[in-house]
Amino acid sequence: MSGWSSSRVRVSVPFLDLCREVDYLGTELLDAAERVIRSGSYVLGQEVDLFEQEFARFTRTENCVTVGNGLHAIELALRAWGTGQGDDVLVPANTFIATWLAVSACGAVPIPVDPDPETLTIEARDVAARATPNTAAVIPVHLFGLPSDVPAIRRSLEGRSVRILEDAAQAHGASVKGTPVGGLGDAAAFSFYPSKNLGALGDGGAVTTNDSRMAESVRLLRNYGSAVKYHHEIKGGNSRLDELQAALLRVKLRHVEESNRLRAECARRYLEVLADVPGIALPAPPPVDRSQVWYVFNIRHERRDELRSMLKREGIGTTIYYPEPPHLSPAYAELGYGRGDFPVAEEFAATSLALPFGPYLRVDEQDTVVDSVRRAALALS
Ligand SMILES: Cc1ncc(COP(=O)(O)O)c(C=O)c1O
């Protein structure tokens, strides 16, 4: 450890500074916001209609139905299929807990599948092995921007009536064999939480699907079960994207490909410069058919918590995605899982660390990050 805390001038690097994008898009966002504010129409109006059309085009799907957030996108998609009590839904053991919570909210039971240690997505062989006659659906999560191999999962489930719902909250713009996420499964759920590859300036979500009937069901469910005002076909709820967020998302959608390209550049630099640092494991290259979009950049280290503290002292912000796998959280104690049940998810939770990352992280900041990581890792080696 000697020499670790040097007298160098410290430049802090935040984990994520969302103001950078706002500065970059400045007037475009302000013009869009002013347009909505002056329109007098704030819920389910023209901006939502147009964003739904534009996002359907982006995902090359026939239908996009926006909702209030990504959690509701998953839940309403499952409800639209009638998923509920008595049903099991296969979910990754390593995901943000929202994937599981949406299943529980429908009354179904989440059944965890341990991910592949390299891709960190659930793979066809493991999905098929966990499927039973009670399995109504599987939710592959395109985690950290790497798409799950949904076509292979579909093939592995042939002959069973199991629906595939992509959780695409972290992968706007990723694709498998040239097909964008959103149209790989029977439906897909997106989040537009501010930090996402396509993020609103508040909450937002969407369901995309090529099944028009299913899309209509989600449309009813998000708006009190109503397509015609004060006529209620089913017992729906309220989960709507507002006009302001839709208008801001329309601006950001125009820039998402460029922003994903900048993310990839940052990832490429990190991969290159950190390759020889002792004790650090880097993300594996994606399988050939899968095109990733880099939501976050995770490294792994046996002594992750010490590494994190050292980086913090240097002013380097980091995050852990996610420190507690859902099966070990108190929220899911009722399922009776314990430590060791899903070892890949548990190992990742114990060793992973997300570095400062994003389309507008400056090169000098990236240099500061890799310099600090290298010195901290050497001190720990
Ligand atoms: C994988 C995954 N699924 C679902 C969600 C839920 O999205 P939201 O925060 O918009 O409800 C998120 C994001 O937070 C996520 O990362």
The ligand as a MOL file (V3000), in Angstrom:
LIG
                    3D

  0  0  0     0  0            999 V3000
M  V30 BEGIN CTAB
M  V30 COUNTS 16 16 0 0 0
M  V30 BEGIN ATOM
M  V30 1 C -32.8950 -4.6550 -16.1840 0
M  V30 2 C -33.9280 -3.6610 -15.7170 0
M  V30 3 N -35.2190 -4.0180 -15.7130 0
M  V30 4 C -36.1670 -3.1600 -15.3160 0
M  V30 5 C -35.8750 -1.8850 -14.8800 0
M  V30 6 C -36.9560 -1.0220 -14.3720 0
M  V30 7 O -37.0660 0.2010 -15.0410 0
M  V30 8 P -37.6300 1.4910 -14.2920 0
M  V30 9 O -36.5940 1.9920 -13.3680 0
M  V30 10 O -37.9100 2.4440 -15.4230 0
M  V30 11 O -38.8850 1.0780 -13.6000 0
M  V30 12 C -34.5330 -1.4610 -14.9020 0
M  V30 13 C -34.1100 -0.1140 -14.5460 0
M  V30 14 O -34.0840 0.4810 -13.6130 0
M  V30 15 C -33.5320 -2.3820 -15.2950 0
M  V30 16 O -32.2380 -2.0390 -15.3040 0
M  V30 END ATOM
M  V30 BEGIN BOND
M  V30 1 1 1 2
M  V30 2 1 2 3
M  V30 3 2 2 15
M  V30 4 2 3 4
M  V30 5 1 4 5
M  V30 6 1 5 6
M  V30 7 2 5 12
M  V30 8 1 6 7
M  V30 9 1 7 8
M  V30 10 2 8 9
M  V30 11 1 8 10
M  V30 12 1 8 11
M  V30 13 1 12 13
M  V30 14 1 12 15
M  V30 15 2 13 14
M  V30 16 1 15 16
M  V30 END BOND
M  V30 END CTAB
M  END
